[in-house]
Amino acid sequence: MNVSTTVGHNEDNNNKFVNKLLGFSVADLDHTADVQLHAWGSSLQEAFEQCGMAMFGYMTDLDYVSIEHCFQLEAKGDDIEGLLFHFLDELLFLFSAEPFLICKKLEITKFDLENYEIECRCYGEPFEIGKHPQGTEVKAITYSAMQIVQEPERSHYEVFVIIDI
């Protein structure tokens, strides 16, 4: 997989964070309060995992994050877009509320597309201002222009999600 940052919202901070990770890019939109996450993988599950990592990579430099804790989360949706939305929203909640977790690694252990359910293990540590560089705060996940591209014959899957910053 390759990584590319199409355009940077805060090139001196955030792009250096996400360029270190594989499987996603972050692109600026015309509206200054929105950023598009673009993630891909050889399976849809992998693309979802990479999208979650893209969000955390936008908030801090993951090279400074250690794996000290493992948290489980579950997400459900009414359709595939809803599943992606709720998955990212649950990840954002882990960061926004106690334990203020920054994930260094995500592992989806259940990816049920019939019932639109995900179970995920999140490995990381609580965010500490003195230890972790501050990127940009993610305020919310949106459905706006959300896209899920599935090309199973090529083992190619992509997701595009706009986040409110």
Backbone bond lengths (Angstrom), bond angles and torsions (degrees), N, CA, C in turn:
res aa  C-N    CA-C-N  psi(-1)  N-CA   C-N-CA  omega(-1)  CA-C   N-CA-C  phi
1 M - - - 1.442 - - 1.513 109.79 -
2 N 1.305 115.57 151.76 1.453 121.51 176.91 1.510 109.59 -114.15
3 V 1.304 115.20 159.14 1.450 121.04 175.05 1.509 108.55 -120.50
4 S 1.297 116.37 140.13 1.455 119.51 174.05 1.512 108.45 -147.59
5 T 1.290 116.19 143.27 1.446 121.27 173.71 1.510 106.09 -108.75
6 T 1.303 116.01 109.91 1.454 120.68 -173.89 1.519 111.23 -62.98
7 V 1.307 116.36 -56.32 1.459 122.31 177.14 1.511 105.86 -143.88
8 G 1.293 118.53 143.91 1.457 120.07 -176.77 1.503 113.36 -104.11
9 H 1.326 116.18 132.92 1.459 120.56 175.09 1.521 109.92 -72.52
10 N 1.316 116.52 -42.73 1.452 121.57 -178.22 1.512 106.44 -136.94
11 E 1.315 116.34 77.76 1.454 120.99 -168.79 1.512 113.58 -58.17
12 D 1.324 118.70 -32.58 1.451 119.60 -178.28 1.517 112.27 -73.35
13 N 1.314 118.94 -21.66 1.451 121.46 -179.98 1.515 113.10 -110.34
14 N 1.332 116.62 -69.94 1.454 120.73 -165.08 1.513 115.01 -71.96
15 N 1.307 119.46 -38.90 1.455 119.46 -176.00 1.512 112.39 -66.00
16 K 1.321 118.07 -33.19 1.455 118.44 177.80 1.525 110.24 -66.73
17 F 1.336 117.29 -25.94 1.452 120.08 177.56 1.524 110.44 -71.53
18 V 1.323 117.05 -53.00 1.457 119.90 -172.88 1.514 112.72 -74.07
19 N 1.310 119.24 -24.24 1.458 120.47 178.96 1.518 112.51 -64.91
20 K 1.315 118.00 -17.91 1.456 121.20 -178.34 1.524 112.26 -82.43
21 L 1.317 117.32 -12.21 1.453 121.10 -175.53 1.514 110.46 -104.10
22 L 1.314 116.24 158.63 1.461 121.46 -178.64 1.516 110.83 -103.52
23 G 1.308 115.84 147.45 1.449 120.57 169.32 1.503 116.48 91.98
24 F 1.321 118.96 10.64 1.448 118.08 176.88 1.513 110.67 -159.68
25 S 1.315 114.39 166.07 1.459 121.01 172.69 1.515 107.96 -140.43
26 V 1.298 116.03 164.45 1.452 122.36 177.07 1.514 106.76 -123.18
27 A 1.314 117.47 131.50 1.462 121.01 -178.55 1.517 109.94 -127.85
28 D 1.313 115.78 141.01 1.454 121.58 175.83 1.518 109.53 -77.06
29 L 1.306 116.27 150.11 1.450 122.26 172.89 1.519 107.79 -110.86
30 D 1.317 116.75 171.17 1.455 120.24 179.38 1.520 111.82 -61.78
31 H 1.306 117.76 -34.11 1.454 121.73 179.39 1.519 108.36 -81.59
32 T 1.326 116.89 126.46 1.468 120.38 -172.71 1.517 113.98 -69.83
33 A 1.315 118.44 -12.01 1.454 120.50 -179.10 1.525 112.50 -99.37
34 D 1.323 117.92 9.11 1.459 121.49 -179.38 1.521 110.64 -128.07
35 V 1.320 115.00 144.80 1.460 122.21 175.26 1.520 106.94 -134.02
36 Q 1.317 116.99 141.46 1.458 120.57 177.31 1.518 109.66 -101.10
37 L 1.334 115.69 126.91 1.456 122.01 171.78 1.520 107.37 -92.89
38 H 1.310 116.71 135.40 1.460 122.83 178.16 1.516 106.15 -128.18
39 A 1.317 116.50 117.88 1.462 121.02 -178.29 1.516 108.96 -129.53
40 W 1.334 115.19 153.03 1.455 119.07 -179.81 1.512 110.19 -148.30
41 G 1.328 115.02 164.16 1.450 120.80 178.36 1.509 110.66 -169.63
42 S 1.326 115.15 178.27 1.458 120.72 179.99 1.528 111.59 -83.73
43 S 1.335 116.58 -5.17 1.463 122.43 173.15 1.526 107.28 -142.56
44 L 1.307 116.29 160.50 1.457 119.74 177.93 1.527 110.35 -65.26
45 Q 1.313 116.15 -36.90 1.465 120.96 176.85 1.528 110.44 -58.28
46 E 1.321 116.80 -45.72 1.461 120.85 178.94 1.527 111.12 -64.09
47 A 1.317 118.11 -39.10 1.467 121.02 178.01 1.530 110.70 -63.49
48 F 1.339 117.55 -39.63 1.466 120.87 176.28 1.529 109.90 -63.09
49 E 1.330 117.47 -46.36 1.469 120.90 178.93 1.525 110.77 -58.35
50 Q 1.327 116.46 -45.59 1.461 120.82 -178.85 1.529 111.43 -65.30
51 C 1.320 117.46 -33.62 1.459 120.37 178.01 1.532 110.17 -66.10
52 G 1.317 116.34 -41.28 1.467 119.91 175.41 1.515 111.46 -61.15
53 M 1.329 116.45 -42.48 1.464 120.16 178.86 1.527 111.06 -67.16
54 A 1.323 117.47 -34.19 1.472 120.46 177.44 1.520 110.16 -61.54
55 M 1.326 116.33 -40.82 1.458 119.47 179.86 1.527 110.77 -63.76
56 F 1.333 116.72 -46.51 1.466 119.36 178.92 1.524 110.85 -65.90
57 G 1.329 117.23 -36.97 1.455 121.01 178.04 1.510 112.91 -66.34
58 Y 1.314 117.31 -22.98 1.458 120.90 176.39 1.527 110.84 -78.06
59 M 1.341 116.34 -26.23 1.462 120.84 -176.88 1.525 113.52 -87.07
60 T 1.333 118.07 -26.56 1.460 121.08 179.50 1.518 109.93 -161.62
61 D 1.316 116.01 167.35 1.463 122.46 176.30 1.525 107.61 -81.75
62 L 1.317 116.91 111.21 1.463 121.28 -174.22 1.524 113.25 -69.57
63 D 1.330 118.61 -11.93 1.465 120.48 174.32 1.523 111.45 -63.62
64 Y 1.314 117.65 -22.76 1.462 122.23 -179.21 1.525 112.71 -91.60
65 V 1.310 117.39 -0.80 1.465 122.01 -176.82 1.523 109.38 -96.61
66 S 1.323 115.46 132.78 1.467 122.29 176.32 1.524 109.16 -104.25
67 I 1.307 115.21 159.44 1.462 119.75 174.37 1.518 107.40 -95.55
68 E 1.327 115.11 104.12 1.463 121.73 179.91 1.520 111.94 -116.99
69 H 1.319 116.44 -26.41 1.463 121.38 -175.82 1.523 109.91 -135.62
70 C 1.325 114.33 157.24 1.459 121.16 173.56 1.526 107.56 -127.67
71 F 1.318 116.08 124.73 1.454 121.69 177.46 1.521 108.74 -118.01
72 Q 1.323 115.12 142.50 1.464 122.11 176.37 1.520 108.43 -97.66
73 L 1.303 116.66 142.57 1.456 119.12 171.06 1.513 109.04 -139.61
74 E 1.316 114.28 156.84 1.459 122.14 177.08 1.518 108.28 -127.91
75 A 1.308 115.66 146.04 1.460 120.92 176.35 1.519 108.49 -141.55
76 K 1.321 115.29 144.69 1.463 121.90 178.22 1.517 108.73 -134.19
77 G 1.327 115.15 150.15 1.456 120.44 176.52 1.509 110.43 -141.12
78 D 1.323 115.51 171.09 1.467 121.21 176.76 1.522 111.59 -90.06
79 D 1.329 115.79 -18.29 1.459 122.53 178.15 1.528 107.09 -154.05
80 I 1.319 117.21 -177.75 1.462 119.87 -174.58 1.532 112.26 -66.82
81 E 1.338 117.08 -37.02 1.466 120.09 177.36 1.526 110.30 -66.49
82 G 1.323 116.23 -41.36 1.462 120.70 177.43 1.514 111.80 -63.13
83 L 1.327 116.46 -36.72 1.461 120.58 177.76 1.524 110.71 -64.21
84 L 1.327 117.29 -45.62 1.468 120.88 178.04 1.527 110.46 -62.41
85 F 1.332 116.73 -45.16 1.462 121.13 179.00 1.526 111.00 -57.45
86 H 1.331 117.25 -51.41 1.466 120.91 -176.11 1.524 111.87 -69.15
87 F 1.316 117.76 -33.07 1.467 121.37 175.46 1.531 110.03 -61.05
88 L 1.320 116.58 -51.09 1.470 120.18 179.82 1.524 111.40 -66.26
89 D 1.319 117.14 -35.98 1.458 120.85 178.46 1.528 111.13 -64.33
90 E 1.326 117.27 -40.05 1.471 120.75 176.51 1.530 110.91 -65.15
91 L 1.330 116.99 -39.95 1.466 120.18 176.64 1.525 110.47 -63.10
92 L 1.320 116.94 -43.21 1.460 120.83 178.83 1.527 110.79 -63.00
93 F 1.326 116.90 -37.15 1.466 120.59 177.71 1.525 110.97 -63.00
94 L 1.336 117.58 -39.52 1.472 120.57 177.03 1.522 111.25 -57.55
95 F 1.321 116.52 -36.27 1.459 120.41 179.82 1.529 111.71 -81.30
96 S 1.320 117.54 -38.24 1.466 122.10 -172.19 1.522 113.81 -79.49
97 A 1.314 117.48 -23.27 1.460 122.05 -179.84 1.528 108.03 -122.77
98 E 1.306 115.45 167.25 1.450 118.03 179.19 1.517 109.08 -56.38
99 P 1.300 120.66 129.86 1.470 129.49 22.32 1.528 115.32 -92.82
100 F 1.352 120.55 11.99 1.466 123.68 -178.41 1.530 110.57 54.82
101 L 1.325 114.66 45.67 1.464 121.48 -172.73 1.522 112.61 -76.18
102 I 1.328 114.80 132.07 1.467 122.07 168.49 1.525 105.46 -103.15
103 C 1.305 117.18 121.98 1.465 121.25 -179.25 1.521 110.41 -87.45
104 K 1.309 115.56 130.06 1.460 121.36 172.98 1.523 110.05 -95.17
105 K 1.331 115.33 -24.47 1.464 120.94 -178.55 1.528 108.60 -146.79
106 L 1.315 115.89 137.49 1.463 122.52 174.50 1.514 108.60 -119.29
107 E 1.305 115.94 138.76 1.465 120.70 177.01 1.531 108.48 -134.83
108 I 1.318 116.28 107.31 1.460 119.90 176.28 1.522 107.33 -77.34
109 T 1.328 115.92 119.42 1.463 121.26 -176.88 1.526 112.28 -98.77
110 K 1.330 116.39 -18.54 1.467 121.32 175.54 1.520 106.94 -138.35
111 F 1.328 115.68 124.83 1.462 121.33 -179.72 1.519 106.89 -133.43
112 D 1.317 116.02 86.56 1.459 123.47 -172.91 1.530 109.42 -103.14
113 L 1.328 116.18 103.86 1.462 120.55 -178.58 1.531 113.02 -86.33
114 E 1.327 117.60 -8.88 1.465 119.83 174.63 1.524 110.86 -77.60
115 N 1.335 115.73 -41.28 1.463 121.27 -179.51 1.526 112.34 -105.69
116 Y 1.320 116.63 1.43 1.467 123.43 -179.95 1.531 111.57 53.47
117 E 1.333 114.24 61.38 1.462 121.63 179.57 1.525 110.24 -130.95
118 I 1.316 114.67 142.49 1.464 122.41 175.86 1.518 108.37 -129.91
119 E 1.325 115.47 140.01 1.460 122.20 165.08 1.515 105.81 -122.79
120 C 1.319 115.81 138.67 1.459 120.07 -172.62 1.525 110.41 -142.52
121 R 1.315 115.70 143.48 1.463 122.56 169.94 1.518 107.66 -101.62
122 C 1.315 115.59 130.94 1.467 122.17 179.96 1.523 108.10 -115.50
123 Y 1.316 115.85 119.10 1.458 121.59 -178.26 1.524 109.15 -107.10
124 G 1.317 116.30 128.57 1.455 119.20 179.17 1.506 111.44 175.76
125 E 1.332 114.91 -148.38 1.455 120.94 -178.83 1.524 109.15 -151.62
126 P 1.344 116.53 162.54 1.462 118.97 176.83 1.530 111.33 -63.98
127 F 1.309 115.42 143.22 1.463 121.72 178.45 1.526 109.53 -68.06
128 E 1.342 116.36 132.46 1.466 122.53 176.42 1.518 107.92 -128.44
129 I 1.326 116.39 126.13 1.464 120.45 -176.38 1.521 111.96 -58.57
130 G 1.303 119.70 -41.62 1.459 121.36 -178.38 1.515 114.20 -71.22
131 K 1.309 117.16 -21.49 1.465 121.45 -176.28 1.526 112.98 -100.12
132 H 1.316 116.60 -41.76 1.462 121.44 -173.48 1.528 110.97 -103.06
133 P 1.336 117.64 125.53 1.471 119.81 175.86 1.528 110.06 -61.56
134 Q 1.319 115.39 140.60 1.456 119.53 179.61 1.513 110.38 -86.42
135 G 1.321 115.34 124.65 1.451 121.20 172.39 1.513 107.66 -93.83
136 T 1.304 116.78 -130.61 1.460 121.68 179.62 1.519 109.02 -111.84
137 E 1.319 115.66 135.58 1.454 120.76 178.68 1.527 110.01 -68.39
138 V 1.307 115.93 132.77 1.463 121.87 173.27 1.522 106.59 -94.89
139 K 1.327 116.17 120.81 1.461 120.61 -177.35 1.517 112.48 -88.97
140 A 1.340 116.70 -36.90 1.464 119.06 -175.63 1.521 110.86 -163.14
141 I 1.320 114.36 156.10 1.458 123.08 171.46 1.532 105.95 -92.48
142 T 1.327 117.65 146.96 1.466 119.49 178.12 1.534 110.28 -127.14
143 Y 1.316 114.69 160.92 1.466 121.47 172.02 1.528 111.19 -88.84
144 S 1.314 116.93 -10.71 1.458 122.27 -174.52 1.523 111.53 -56.26
145 A 1.319 116.55 122.80 1.473 123.83 177.74 1.527 113.68 55.46
146 M 1.328 117.63 23.00 1.469 120.34 177.76 1.526 109.02 -64.66
147 Q 1.324 115.44 133.85 1.467 120.66 178.14 1.521 109.74 -134.09
148 I 1.313 115.07 141.85 1.461 121.53 172.87 1.517 106.42 -128.07
149 V 1.317 116.26 115.47 1.461 123.08 -177.80 1.525 107.53 -104.15
150 Q 1.334 115.86 124.27 1.460 120.67 -179.82 1.523 109.62 -123.79
151 E 1.314 115.77 118.95 1.461 122.33 175.53 1.527 107.93 -129.50
152 P 1.349 116.63 74.59 1.463 119.78 -174.81 1.524 113.97 -61.21
153 E 1.331 117.48 -29.14 1.470 119.82 179.95 1.527 111.35 -65.15
154 R 1.330 117.28 -22.81 1.470 122.34 177.85 1.529 111.83 -106.17
155 S 1.333 117.34 3.54 1.467 121.90 -172.93 1.525 110.30 51.23
156 H 1.331 115.14 48.31 1.462 121.14 -176.06 1.528 109.49 -131.05
157 Y 1.321 115.10 123.24 1.459 121.51 -179.03 1.525 108.43 -136.32
158 E 1.318 116.25 138.13 1.459 121.45 179.79 1.517 109.81 -135.94
159 V 1.328 115.58 148.11 1.459 120.97 172.12 1.527 108.58 -131.34
160 F 1.315 114.93 143.77 1.460 123.26 176.96 1.524 106.91 -126.39
161 V 1.316 116.71 124.28 1.462 121.15 -178.34 1.525 108.83 -136.56
162 I 1.314 116.07 133.13 1.463 120.44 175.31 1.522 108.54 -95.54
163 I 1.341 114.88 130.26 1.458 121.10 177.06 1.526 108.77 -112.71
164 D 1.307 114.71 147.53 1.466 121.49 178.13 1.523 107.96 -92.39
165 I 1.332 116.00 125.95 1.469 119.92 -179.22 1.520 111.15 -114.61
